[in-house]
Amino acid sequence: MKLSPLLASGSFLLLALFVGWTIFPVTGKDLLLYKQLVENVRSSPQTQNQKREGVIKEICYQDQTPLHFKIKSEDSELLFLEEKGKLEVIENLKEVYGWMQEEQFFVLPNGKEVVKKERGGLLRGEDPSLETSWIPLNQKGLKPMQYIRYFEADKASYRYSSQLFLAQDVHLWRYRLPGHELPDTTPHDSPLMKGVATSIEFFFQGKKFQFQAHHLKAEWQS
């Protein structure tokens, strides 16, 4: 099917998905690596780049449940640049694949979706002030499900100091998948959405995570 353009210009800012989300470190590996790279370059000024293969980056967000974002790259090159008197480490990635968890939820045998809240499970779209809108999360028959976004790009870059990720010429898909574990292979289910974007980026603004897809052309499956 032919893709129908949703936006011919500008950017598609996916802020609604991340309202109220906070960021917390999983392992601190990127921060530790960044500090080590800075010290290495300062002690050895001749070092300007470094090759790496099989790069994997993981980020975790805290919503009602922990949500995950994973990036894989076949190979990368670390560049060391001095900008305004400060040393910047930029990683240029090739053959990039990304998985981003939007939401974890449950499905009842009748097909209704149940969203996890602090006091239990809330039927999606129902009035939270009504007791009949709430479902115990230990109720039998609840099936764990998730919404995820998956993307592929030939190249991308990652700035360690600002944690800014930018990918060019991106293909994106949105899926509704079983389970709460983020997959690390290409989904084979039929996507809810597929599209292309001139670029995507995610970055951290304070404690909030923001994601943008620029010049997105998308097709939503009925």
N, CA, C and O of each residue as an XYZ file, in Angstrom:
888
protein
N       0.830     -1.189      0.000
C       0.000      0.000      0.000
C       0.871      1.248      0.000
O       1.977      1.247      0.542
N       0.375      2.284     -0.598
C       1.103      3.535     -0.662
C       0.976      4.280      0.664
O      -0.104      4.350      1.252
N       2.106      4.838      1.126
C       2.090      5.584      2.370
C       1.396      6.924      2.161
O       1.627      7.604      1.161
N       0.554      7.293      3.102
C      -0.122      8.585      3.023
C       0.576      9.561      3.948
O       0.775      9.244      5.120
N       0.963     10.759      3.460
C       1.704     11.698      4.289
C       0.840     12.290      5.392
O      -0.242     12.817      5.134
N       1.327     12.197      6.620
C       0.637     12.833      7.741
C       1.144     14.254      7.920
O       0.382     15.169      8.234
N       2.454     14.421      7.713
C       3.054     15.737      7.828
C       4.026     15.913      6.675
O       4.939     15.103      6.516
N       3.855     16.938      5.876
C       4.750     17.160      4.754
C       5.999     17.902      5.193
O       7.040     17.790      4.546
N       5.916     18.652      6.274
C       7.075     19.385      6.760
C       6.955     19.564      8.256
O       5.954     19.184      8.863
N       7.997     20.152      8.850
C       7.988     20.324     10.295
C       8.395     19.042     10.989
O       9.126     18.235     10.416
N       7.940     18.843     12.199
C       8.311     17.650     12.950
C       7.102     17.119     13.693
O       6.189     17.866     14.043
N       7.110     15.826     13.925
C       6.035     15.150     14.641
C       6.545     14.882     16.048
O       7.369     13.989     16.244
N       6.075     15.632     17.020
C       6.584     15.564     18.378
C       5.709     14.645     19.211
O       4.539     14.937     19.457
N       6.288     13.528     19.645
C       5.528     12.529     20.376
C       5.679     12.755     21.881
O       6.291     11.955     22.587
N       5.105     13.865     22.353
C       5.238     14.194     23.753
C       4.188     13.506     24.611
O       4.436     13.197     25.777
N       3.021     13.267     24.039
C       1.916     12.726     24.831
C       2.268     11.386     25.442
O       1.776     11.040     26.516
N       3.125     10.622     24.757
C       3.470      9.297     25.246
C       4.328      9.357     26.502
O       4.411      8.383     27.250
N       4.968     10.506     26.734
C       5.975     10.540     27.772
C       5.671     11.533     28.887
O       6.535     11.808     29.720
N       4.471     12.068     28.915
C       4.121     13.034     29.950
C       4.207     12.357     31.324
O       3.623     11.296     31.542
N       4.931     12.978     32.224
C       5.036     12.453     33.583
C       6.079     11.372     33.748
O       6.248     10.849     34.849
N       6.772     11.025     32.703
C       7.792      9.990     32.823
C       9.037     10.587     33.447
O       9.350     11.755     33.217
N       9.743      9.804     34.227
C      11.028     10.226     34.759
C      12.082      9.219     34.335
O      11.781      8.062     34.040
N      13.320      9.681     34.311
C      14.412      8.846     33.859
C      15.233      8.410     35.062
O      15.494      9.212     35.959
N      15.645      7.135     35.089
C      16.588      6.727     36.113
C      17.597      5.786     35.473
O      17.229      5.007     34.593
N      18.875      5.836     35.895
C      19.906      5.028     35.244
C      19.725      3.550     35.540
O      19.311      3.171     36.636
N      20.041      2.710     34.543
C      19.966      1.273     34.733
C      21.274      0.759     35.319
O      21.279      0.088     36.351
N      22.399      1.083     34.644
C      23.695      0.602     35.099
C      24.723      1.720     35.213
O      25.721      1.571     35.918
N      24.493      2.839     34.527
C      25.489      3.906     34.531
C      26.668      3.626     33.628
O      27.682      4.320     33.706
N      26.557      2.606     32.755
C      27.682      2.221     31.901
C      28.085      3.343     30.942
O      29.270      3.602     30.731
N      27.071      4.005     30.365
C      27.400      5.070     29.419
C      28.129      6.219     30.108
O      29.085      6.767     29.559
N      27.682      6.586     31.306
C      28.320      7.674     32.032
C      29.752      7.306     32.399
O      30.657      8.131     32.274
N      29.961      6.072     32.852
C      31.297      5.613     33.203
C      32.198      5.596     31.984
O      33.352      6.020     32.048
N      31.661      5.097     30.859
C      32.437      5.053     29.623
C      32.815      6.458     29.186
O      33.949      6.702     28.773
N      31.864      7.383     29.278
C      32.121      8.768     28.882
C      33.276      9.349     29.703
O      34.175      9.977     29.143
N      33.261      9.146     31.018
C      34.314      9.681     31.876
C      35.661      9.048     31.540
O      36.687      9.728     31.532
N      35.653      7.742     31.263
C      36.897      7.060     30.920
C      37.461      7.581     29.601
O      38.668      7.777     29.462
N      36.560      7.805     28.627
C      37.008      8.300     27.333
C      37.609      9.693     27.454
O      38.637      9.986     26.842
N      36.971     10.550     28.243
C      37.484     11.909     28.439
C      38.872     11.869     29.056
O      39.768     12.584     28.607
N      39.063     11.039     30.085
C      40.366     10.956     30.741
C      41.418     10.398     29.794
O      42.559     10.858     29.791
N      41.039      9.404     28.985
C      41.995      8.813     28.042
C      42.480      9.829     27.025
O      43.667      9.878     26.701
N      41.552     10.644     26.518
C      41.920     11.628     25.510
C      42.777     12.731     26.119
O      43.710     13.218     25.482
N      42.462     13.125     27.350
C      43.251     14.174     27.995
C      44.677     13.705     28.256
O      45.622     14.489     28.157
N      44.833     12.419     28.591
C      46.167     11.894     28.853
C      46.904     11.534     27.568
O      48.133     11.455     27.553
N      46.138     11.311     26.470
C      46.737     10.963     25.182
C      46.082     11.807     24.105
O      45.170     11.334     23.427
N      46.527     13.053     23.929
C      45.880     13.973     22.997
C      45.842     13.470     21.560
O      45.010     13.918     20.771
N      46.745     12.533     21.203
C      46.750     12.067     19.828
C      45.556     11.164     19.515
O      45.263     10.916     18.345
N      44.865     10.671     20.543
C      43.710      9.805     20.322
C      42.529     10.640     19.835
O      42.098     11.565     20.523
N      42.005     10.317     18.652
C      40.914     11.101     18.082
C      39.675     10.268     17.793
O      38.571     10.810     17.731
N      39.831      8.981     17.617
C      38.671      8.140     17.375
C      38.930      6.718     17.851
O      40.065      6.329     18.127
N      37.855      5.960     17.939
C      37.938      4.589     18.419
C      36.812      3.785     17.789
O      35.665      4.232     17.775
N      37.129      2.598     17.265
C      36.149      1.743     16.614
C      35.538      0.787     17.627
O      36.213      0.306     18.536
N      34.223      0.515     17.449
C      33.565     -0.477     18.305
C      32.597     -1.285     17.456
O      32.080     -0.793     16.453
N      32.353     -2.528     17.859
C      31.425     -3.401     17.136
C      30.398     -3.963     18.111
O      30.659     -4.107     19.305
N      29.213     -4.278     17.562
C      28.163     -4.885     18.376
C      27.730     -4.017     19.540
O      27.634     -4.494     20.670
N      27.464     -2.734     19.273
C      27.094     -1.793     20.327
C      25.631     -1.986     20.730
O      24.759     -2.108     19.869
N      25.364     -2.014     22.028
C      23.998     -2.103     22.552
C      23.828     -1.037     23.630
O      24.638     -0.950     24.553
N      22.775     -0.228     23.515
C      22.469      0.780     24.515
C      21.059      0.518     25.047
O      20.135      0.265     24.275
N      20.902      0.581     26.363
C      19.596      0.356     26.975
C      19.275      1.488     27.948
O      20.137      1.945     28.699
N      18.019      1.928     27.919
C      17.535      2.982     28.800
C      16.247      2.482     29.439
O      15.467      1.774     28.802
N      16.026      2.848     30.690
C      14.813      2.430     31.385
C      14.085      3.664     31.900
O      14.717      4.580     32.425
N      12.763      3.698     31.756
C      11.926      4.800     32.215
C      10.955      4.274     33.255
O      10.539      3.116     33.201
N      10.599      5.119     34.192
C       9.643      4.703     35.206
C       8.299      5.370     34.962
O       8.148      6.576     35.153
N       7.325      4.574     34.538
C       5.943      5.033     34.434
C       5.205      4.278     35.538
O       5.761      4.122     36.626
N       3.998      3.811     35.313
C       3.353      2.918     36.282
C       4.141      1.614     36.369
O       4.140      0.951     37.406
N       4.805      1.251     35.291
C       5.711      0.106     35.257
C       6.997      0.566     34.582
O       6.971      1.544     33.836
N       8.127     -0.111     34.819
C       9.351      0.252     34.115
C       9.197     -0.024     32.615
O       8.738     -1.097     32.222
N       9.578      0.936     31.789
C       9.526      0.791     30.343
C      10.938      0.896     29.790
O      11.780      1.601     30.347
N      11.197      0.189     28.684
C      12.557      0.070     28.186
C      12.709      0.550     26.744
O      11.764      0.533     25.955
N      13.919      0.974     26.432
C      14.314      1.404     25.099
C      15.674      0.783     24.828
O      16.591      0.924     25.636
N      15.813      0.094     23.697
C      17.076     -0.569     23.369
C      17.512     -0.194     21.955
O      16.696     -0.157     21.033
N      18.805      0.084     21.793
C      19.388      0.401     20.492
C      20.542     -0.560     20.231
O      21.380     -0.788     21.102
N      20.577     -1.119     19.028
C      21.679     -1.977     18.607
C      22.316     -1.398     17.353
O      21.635     -0.827     16.502
N      23.636     -1.554     17.251
C      24.367     -1.092     16.079
C      25.436     -2.116     15.727
O      26.108     -2.653     16.608
N      25.588     -2.383     14.427
C      26.574     -3.369     13.984
C      27.993     -2.891     14.266
O      28.836     -3.673     14.705
N      28.262     -1.615     14.018
C      29.572     -1.064     14.345
C      29.456      0.436     14.536
O      28.503      1.060     14.072
N      30.428      1.006     15.220
C      30.392      2.441     15.510
C      31.805      2.998     15.593
O      32.788      2.262     15.669
N      31.868      4.319     15.574
C      33.139      5.022     15.719
C      32.957      6.147     16.721
O      32.051      6.969     16.587
N      33.823      6.180     17.726
C      33.789      7.231     18.733
C      34.695      8.372     18.284
O      35.862      8.157     17.957
N      34.153      9.580     18.272
C      34.914     10.762     17.901
C      35.074     11.664     19.114
O      34.154     11.801     19.920
N      36.242     12.277     19.242
C      36.532     13.159     20.361
C      36.723     14.567     19.827
O      37.673     14.835     19.092
N      35.820     15.466     20.195
C      35.858     16.838     19.697
C      35.923     17.808     20.860
O      35.349     17.563     21.921
N      36.626     18.912     20.652
C      36.665     19.956     21.656
C      35.738     21.070     21.203
O      35.963     21.691     20.164
N      34.695     21.322     21.986
C      33.711     22.341     21.659
C      33.593     23.331     22.808
O      33.217     22.966     23.922
N      33.921     24.591     22.523
C      33.846     25.665     23.521
C      34.641     25.319     24.774
O      34.198     25.557     25.898
N      35.816     24.757     24.556
C      36.701     24.437     25.669
C      36.370     23.155     26.396
O      37.058     22.792     27.349
N      35.336     22.465     25.969
C      34.952     21.207     26.603
C      35.107     20.051     25.620
O      34.892     20.205     24.418
N      35.482     18.904     26.150
C      35.659     17.723     25.318
C      34.320     17.020     25.127
O      33.644     16.694     26.103
N      33.939     16.788     23.891
C      32.688     16.124     23.566
C      32.988     14.766     22.931
O      33.834     14.656     22.044
N      32.285     13.744     23.395
C      32.418     12.402     22.818
C      31.150     12.091     22.030
O      30.050     12.081     22.583
N      31.313     11.839     20.740
C      30.190     11.541     19.850
C      30.409     10.155     19.256
O      31.494      9.847     18.762
N      29.387      9.335     19.306
C      29.471      7.996     18.726
C      28.625      7.945     17.462
O      27.410      8.136     17.514
N      29.266      7.687     16.331
C      28.571      7.527     15.054
C      28.285      6.056     14.837
O      29.202      5.236     14.803
N      27.006      5.721     14.689
C      26.549      4.334     14.601
C      26.132      3.986     13.178
O      25.621      4.836     12.448
N      26.349      2.743     12.790
C      25.944      2.255     11.480
C      25.063      1.025     11.633
O      25.220      0.245     12.572
N      24.120      0.862     10.684
C      23.172     -0.264     10.722
C      22.522     -0.326     12.100
O      22.833     -1.190     12.919
N      21.613      0.615     12.328
C      21.027      0.821     13.650
C      19.617      0.239     13.720
O      18.825      0.384     12.790
N      19.316     -0.426     14.847
C      17.995     -1.004     15.102
C      17.558     -0.561     16.496
O      18.358     -0.576     17.431
N      16.294     -0.168     16.639
C      15.828      0.308     17.931
C      14.460     -0.228     18.308
O      13.588     -0.384     17.453
N      14.274     -0.510     19.594
C      13.006     -0.978     20.139
C      12.632     -0.057     21.299
O      13.434      0.145     22.210
N      11.438      0.495     21.272
C      11.003      1.407     22.330
C       9.644      0.973     22.857
O       8.671      0.888     22.108
N       9.591      0.700     24.150
C       8.352      0.281     24.799
C       7.528      1.516     25.139
O       7.996      2.404     25.852
N       6.299      1.570     24.628
C       5.402      2.693     24.932
C       4.581      2.433     26.187
O       4.415      3.311     27.033
N       4.067      1.201     26.292
C       3.147      0.913     27.396
C       3.057     -0.586     27.632
O       3.059     -1.382     26.693
N       2.977     -0.953     28.898
C       2.653     -2.323     29.290
C       1.213     -2.331     29.798
O       0.807     -1.433     30.535
N       0.447     -3.337     29.408
C      -0.938     -3.422     29.857
C      -1.366     -4.881     29.853
O      -0.552     -5.768     29.596
N      -2.656     -5.137     30.142
C      -3.196     -6.494     30.171
C      -4.471     -6.541     29.337
O      -5.113     -5.516     29.107
N      -4.828     -7.738     28.888
C      -6.061     -7.929     28.131
C      -6.898     -9.014     28.806
O      -6.403    -10.094     29.129
N      -8.181     -8.699     29.010
C      -9.123     -9.670     29.579
C      -9.571    -10.663     28.507
O      -9.414    -10.391     27.317
N     -10.121    -11.796     28.902
C     -10.635    -12.764     27.918
C     -11.667    -12.164     26.967
O     -11.819    -12.645     25.845
N     -12.386    -11.107     27.402
C     -13.380    -10.472     26.526
C     -12.763     -9.436     25.583
O     -13.472     -8.794     24.809
N     -11.418     -9.275     25.654
C     -10.732     -8.362     24.749
C     -10.491     -6.965     25.296
O      -9.767     -6.181     24.682
N     -11.089     -6.635     26.449
C     -10.894     -5.300     27.008
C      -9.484     -5.153     27.574
O      -8.918     -6.099     28.123
N      -8.922     -3.937     27.429
C      -7.573     -3.671     27.906
C      -7.599     -3.120     29.324
O      -8.475     -2.333     29.685
N      -6.625     -3.547     30.122
C      -6.504     -3.126     31.514
C      -5.143     -2.468     31.689
O      -4.114     -3.078     31.398
N      -5.132     -1.219     32.165
C      -3.904     -0.457     32.366
C      -3.524     -0.485     33.838
O      -4.374     -0.286     34.705
N      -2.256     -0.731     34.122
C      -1.800     -0.795     35.507
C      -1.693      0.598     36.107
O      -1.062      1.485     35.533
N      -2.317      0.784     37.275
C      -2.259      2.021     38.035
C      -1.801      1.693     39.454
O      -1.615      0.527     39.802
N      -1.621      2.736     40.271
C      -1.141      2.520     41.637
C      -2.089      1.647     42.453
O      -1.635      0.823     43.248
N      -3.398      1.813     42.269
C      -4.365      1.068     43.077
C      -4.818     -0.231     42.430
O      -5.647     -0.943     42.998
N      -4.284     -0.559     41.236
C      -4.674     -1.797     40.571
C      -4.804     -1.610     39.073
O      -4.130     -0.772     38.474
N      -5.693     -2.413     38.470
C      -5.886     -2.352     37.030
C      -7.125     -1.567     36.654
O      -8.217     -1.844     37.151
N      -6.959     -0.578     35.769
C      -8.075      0.257     35.322
C      -8.456     -0.111     33.901
O      -7.603     -0.142     33.014
N      -9.744     -0.393     33.678
C     -10.214     -0.673     32.329
C     -10.011      0.562     31.454
O     -10.437      1.660     31.811
N      -9.357      0.375     30.301
C      -9.046      1.509     29.450
C     -10.318      2.215     28.987
O     -11.257      1.579     28.509
N     -10.330      3.533     29.135
C     -11.465      4.328     28.691
C     -12.599      4.417     29.689
O     -13.594      5.093     29.429
N     -12.474      3.747     30.831
C     -13.551      3.760     31.825
C     -13.304      4.839     32.888
O     -12.183      5.322     33.049
N     -14.359      5.200     33.600
C     -14.298      6.230     34.631
C     -13.581      5.671     35.866
O     -14.078      4.730     36.486
N     -12.413      6.239     36.237
C     -11.675      5.706     37.394
C     -12.387      5.924     38.726
O     -12.007      5.316     39.727
N     -13.405      6.771     38.761
C     -14.129      7.003     40.022
C     -15.122      5.888     40.322
O     -15.657      5.817     41.429
N     -15.376      5.014     39.345
C     -16.313      3.909     39.532
C     -15.576      2.634     39.915
O     -14.575      2.280     39.292
N     -16.071      1.945     40.941
C     -15.433      0.704     41.382
C     -15.467     -0.362     40.288
O     -14.569     -1.202     40.212
N     -16.486     -0.332     39.452
C     -16.613     -1.326     38.385
C     -15.561     -1.139     37.289
O     -15.415     -1.996     36.418
N     -14.829     -0.026     37.331
C     -13.786      0.222     36.331
C     -12.456     -0.414     36.704
O     -11.514     -0.410     35.912
N     -12.382     -0.966     37.921
C     -11.107     -1.491     38.417
C     -11.100     -3.020     38.432
O     -12.098     -3.658     38.768
N      -9.952     -3.590     38.061
C      -9.782     -5.038     37.992
C      -8.547     -5.423     38.810
O      -7.500     -4.797     38.643
N      -8.630     -6.436     39.694
C      -7.429     -6.886     40.412
C      -6.404     -7.438     39.416
O      -6.757     -8.218     38.531
N      -5.141     -7.035     39.559
C      -4.119     -7.465     38.607
C      -3.722     -8.931     38.780
O      -3.024     -9.494     37.937
N      -4.174     -9.551     39.883
C      -3.914    -10.982     40.068
C      -5.079    -11.837     39.579
O      -5.107    -13.048     39.797
N      -6.046    -11.190     38.911
C      -7.203    -11.921     38.406
C      -6.780    -12.910     37.315
O      -5.958    -12.584     36.459
N      -7.337    -14.098     37.352
C      -7.006    -15.116     36.357
C      -7.495    -14.692     34.980
O      -8.535    -14.049     34.840
N      -6.728    -15.062     33.978
C      -7.127    -14.778     32.607
C      -6.534    -13.497     32.037
O      -6.692    -13.225     30.847
N      -5.850    -12.703     32.866
C      -5.225    -11.483     32.357
C      -4.005    -11.841     31.504
O      -3.121    -12.577     31.943
N      -3.973    -11.320     30.304
C      -2.863    -11.603     29.386
C      -1.974    -10.365     29.266
O      -2.467     -9.305     28.882
N      -0.665    -10.465     29.584
C       0.224     -9.303     29.469
C       0.453     -8.929     28.008
O       0.678     -9.794     27.162
N       0.391     -7.640     27.725
C       0.589     -7.120     26.371
C       1.414     -5.841     26.442
O       1.651     -5.303     27.523
N       1.848     -5.360     25.280
C       2.632     -4.129     25.233
C       2.500     -3.464     23.865
O       2.264     -4.126     22.854
N       2.657     -2.141     23.858
C       2.782     -1.373     22.623
C       4.248     -0.975     22.495
O       4.837     -0.456     23.443
N       4.835     -1.215     21.332
C       6.224     -0.834     21.120
C       6.380     -0.137     19.769
O       5.554     -0.303     18.871
N       7.433      0.633     19.643
C       7.870      1.182     18.366
C       9.198      0.538     18.003
O      10.065      0.348     18.856
N       9.343      0.209     16.737
C      10.583     -0.384     16.239
C      11.066      0.465     15.075
O      10.256      0.900     14.257
N      12.376      0.712     14.981
C      12.890      1.510     13.867
C      14.211      0.944     13.354
O      14.931      0.245     14.068
N      14.503      1.263     12.111
C      15.759      0.898     11.473
C      16.323      2.122     10.762
O      15.579      2.903     10.170
N      17.635      2.282     10.825
C      18.297      3.400     10.160
C      19.691      2.967      9.736
O      20.331      2.163     10.414
N      20.158      3.499      8.618
C      21.506      3.169      8.148
C      22.569      3.792      9.039
O      23.639      3.216      9.236
N      22.270      4.977      9.579
C      23.268      5.654     10.411
C      22.584      6.505     11.474
O      21.439      6.931     11.319
N      23.320      6.740     12.559
C      22.823      7.551     13.664
C      24.014      8.060     14.457
O      25.147      7.632     14.235
N      23.756      8.974     15.381
C      24.810      9.480     16.255
C      24.278      9.597     17.675
O      23.078      9.759     17.894
N      25.193      9.511     18.637
C      24.829      9.590     20.052
C      25.856     10.455     20.768
O      27.053     10.171     20.724
N      25.383     11.523     21.436
C      26.255     12.408     22.196
C      26.199     12.005     23.667
O      25.131     11.991     24.278
N      27.349     11.681     24.220
C      27.388     11.171     25.588
C      27.051     12.237     26.624
O      26.381     11.933     27.611
N      27.492     13.468     26.430
C      27.275     14.492     27.453
C      25.813     14.882     27.580
O      25.316     15.060     28.692
N      25.114     15.017     26.450
C      23.701     15.423     26.471
C      22.749     14.244     26.316
O      21.537     14.411     26.451
N      23.282     13.047     26.031
C      22.478     11.844     25.792
C      21.480     12.065     24.657
O      20.347     11.585     24.707
N      21.916     12.796     23.639
C      21.095     13.058     22.454
C      21.360     11.996     21.398
O      22.506     11.781     21.003
N      20.302     11.332     20.941
C      20.392     10.328     19.885
C      19.694     10.869     18.643
O      18.566     11.354     18.728
N      20.361     10.788     17.483
C      19.807     11.287     16.230
C      20.062     10.272     15.128
O      21.202      9.860     14.918
N      19.003      9.861     14.416
C      19.115      8.913     13.305
C      18.552      9.536     12.043
O      17.597     10.310     12.105
N      19.136      9.207     10.894
C      18.732      9.768      9.613
C      18.046      8.705      8.750
O      18.358      7.518      8.842
N      17.100      9.156      7.905
C      16.415      8.268      6.945
C      15.921      7.000      7.636
O      16.459      5.910      7.442
N      14.886      7.175      8.443
C      14.436      6.124      9.355
C      13.136      5.476      8.881
O      12.233      6.157      8.394
N      13.052      4.169      9.028
C      11.810      3.407      8.828
C      11.287      3.037     10.206
O      12.028      2.518     11.040
N       9.990      3.309     10.445
C       9.399      3.070     11.754
C       8.175      2.171     11.652
O       7.467      2.169     10.645
N       7.941      1.407     12.716
C       6.756      0.568     12.842
C       6.242      0.657     14.278
O       7.022      0.856     15.209
N       4.929      0.508     14.453
C       4.333      0.436     15.788
C       3.578     -0.880     15.896
O       2.833     -1.250     14.988
N       3.772     -1.593     17.017
C       3.203     -2.928     17.189
C       2.447     -3.061     18.506
O       2.714     -2.353     19.477
N       1.509     -3.976     18.507
C       0.833     -4.447     19.722
C       1.263     -5.903     19.883
O       0.862     -6.760     19.094
N       2.081     -6.189     20.907
C       2.708     -7.498     21.033
C       2.390     -8.140     22.380
O       2.116     -7.431     23.348
N       2.422     -9.462     22.458
C       2.215    -10.149     23.735
C       3.431    -10.004     24.643
O       4.552     -9.807     24.174
N       3.189    -10.106     25.962
C       4.266    -10.074     26.941
C       4.634     -8.674     27.393
O       4.173     -7.679     26.833
N       5.479     -8.616     28.424
C       5.982     -7.352     28.937
C       7.488     -7.211     28.732
O       8.073     -6.191     29.096
N       8.115     -8.232     28.150
C       9.542     -8.171     27.871
C       9.760     -7.536     26.500
O       9.137     -7.936     25.516
N      10.645     -6.550     26.443
C      10.944     -5.884     25.182
C      11.681     -6.849     24.257
O      12.715     -7.389     24.650
N      11.181     -7.086     23.036
C      11.876     -8.003     22.122
C      13.196     -7.401     21.644
O      13.373     -6.184     21.679
N      14.115     -8.248     21.201
C      15.367     -7.744     20.656
C      15.607     -8.260     19.238
O      16.729     -8.232     18.732
N      14.519     -8.736     18.603
C      14.570     -9.130     17.201
C      13.454     -8.397     16.459
O      12.547     -7.842     17.080
N      13.527     -8.399     15.142
C      12.511     -7.721     14.339
C      11.153     -8.388     14.536
O      11.034     -9.589     14.294
N      10.117     -7.653     14.967
C       8.792     -8.265     15.148
C       8.231     -8.793     13.824
O       8.426     -8.189     12.769
N       7.540     -9.919     13.899
C       6.933    -10.508     12.704
C       5.421    -10.323     12.676
O       4.768    -10.717     11.710
N       4.857     -9.727     13.728
C       3.424     -9.458     13.763
C       3.076     -8.340     12.782
O       3.949     -7.581     12.362
N       1.818     -8.245     12.428
C       1.368     -7.153     11.566
C       1.430     -5.850     12.340
O       0.915     -5.789     13.456
N       2.041     -4.800     11.794
C       2.168     -3.536     12.525
C       0.866     -2.750     12.549
O       0.043     -2.868     11.641
N       0.685     -1.946     13.593
C      -0.438     -1.014     13.659
C      -0.157      0.210     12.793
O      -1.075      0.846     12.276
N       1.139      0.530     12.644
C       1.563      1.680     11.860
C       2.914      1.398     11.245
O       3.749      0.722     11.845
N       3.130      1.913     10.048
C       4.465      1.886      9.456
C       4.676      3.202      8.727
O       3.735      3.788      8.194
N       5.921      3.658      8.710
C       6.177      4.949      8.106
C       7.654      5.197      7.896
O       8.495      4.366      8.238
N       7.959      6.351      7.329
C       9.334      6.777      7.116
C       9.462      8.212      7.614
O       8.504      8.983      7.563
N      10.643      8.561      8.092
C      10.927      9.910      8.572
C      12.312     10.316      8.102
O      13.209      9.477      8.013
N      12.496     11.593      7.800
C      13.821     12.057      7.395
C      14.813     11.890      8.532
O      15.998     11.650      8.299
N      14.326     12.017      9.776
C      15.182     11.800     10.944
C      14.323     11.612     12.188
O      13.174     12.051     12.236
N      14.892     10.959     13.183
C      14.270     10.886     14.507
C      15.325     11.247     15.534
O      16.522     11.103     15.285
N      14.880     11.713     16.680
C      15.817     12.010     17.756
C      15.121     11.835     19.090
O      13.913     12.045     19.203
N      15.881     11.451     20.093
C      15.368     11.494     21.451
C      16.411     12.174     22.314
O      17.612     12.096     22.056
N      15.927     12.833     23.329
C      16.822     13.583     24.200
C      16.170     13.743     25.563
O      14.984     13.462     25.736
N      16.947     14.190     26.514
C      16.488     14.356     27.880
C      16.403     15.834     28.191
O      17.373     16.571     28.012
N      15.244     16.269     28.657
C      15.022     17.661     29.040
C      14.660     17.658     30.516
O      13.518     17.390     30.890
N      15.655     17.962     31.352
C      15.459     17.777     32.783
C      15.369     16.290     33.070
O      16.279     15.525     32.749
N      14.257     15.890     33.681
C      14.046     14.473     33.960
C      13.066     13.835     32.979
O      12.656     12.688     33.156
N      12.696     14.586     31.942
C      11.726     14.069     30.982
C      12.394     13.630     29.692
O      13.386     14.211     29.250
N      11.835     12.608     29.112
C      12.329     12.054     27.858
C      11.420     12.530     26.726
O      10.196     12.471     26.840
N      12.019     13.000     25.640
C      11.231     13.462     24.503
C      11.716     12.780     23.227
O      12.907     12.520     23.052
N      10.778     12.501     22.355
C      11.060     11.797     21.102
C      10.434     12.574     19.953
O       9.272     12.970     20.031
N      11.200     12.795     18.882
C      10.697     13.513     17.719
C      10.955     12.695     16.456
O      12.014     12.087     16.298
N       9.966     12.693     15.561
C      10.138     12.118     14.218
C       9.873     13.238     13.227
O       8.761     13.763     13.167
N      10.880     13.607     12.450
C      10.780     14.748     11.547
C      10.298     14.315     10.152
O      10.732     13.298      9.611
N       9.383     15.128      9.589
C       8.858     14.894      8.234
C       8.347     13.453      8.112
O       8.692     12.732      7.175
N       7.538     13.062      9.058
C       7.024     11.694      9.093
C       5.911     11.476      8.084
O       4.977     12.275      8.006
N       6.000     10.406      7.314
C       4.921      9.936      6.451
C       4.536      8.548      6.938
O       5.363      7.637      6.936
N       3.293      8.381      7.354
C       2.892      7.147      8.014
C       1.595      6.591      7.477
O       0.762      7.318      6.933
N       1.439      5.311      7.635
C       0.229      4.596      7.235
C      -0.241      3.790      8.430
O       0.503      2.971      8.967
N      -1.492      4.026      8.849
C      -2.073      3.327     10.010
C      -2.960      2.191      9.519
O      -3.800      2.379      8.638
N      -2.764      1.014     10.098
C      -3.542     -0.145      9.715
C      -4.891     -0.127     10.445
O      -4.962      0.219     11.624
N      -5.932     -0.493      9.750
C      -7.266     -0.523     10.361
C      -7.488     -1.842     11.078
O      -8.553     -2.058     11.656
